[in-house]
Amino acid sequence: MANTQGPEGNYDPAGSTQMFRAFVDEGPQARQQQAAAPAGPRIGLIIGIVVAVAVVAAVAWLALA
């Protein structure tokens, strides 16, 4: 990692000041766009879970019938 210095010139080995500034400069608009992006895979996951539950229910029904 790069050695960075904080605003007072103190050594910051993790670079957390730089990461925080990048986070703040990003602004709320970029965070809202990132949050809206993964909706597609989430819907696929929900559909997959519903199908898996339906298959398990069908197998259990056939086994008990």
Phi, psi and omega in degrees: 000155179281142176279123181242161177241143179288181183296333180267005181088007178284147180291130181236089187296330182274347183070025186294328178296317180295319179294321179296316179298320178296321179295316181291319181292338180299321177081164183290334181296315181293322180292324179292321179294321179293324181290328182280340186294315187279023181292325180299305179298329180293320179294319177297322178295317180296316179297319178298319179294318179297318179295317180297319178295320179296321179294316179298319179295319179294318179295317179296320179296317179292324181289327183271345183280000000 
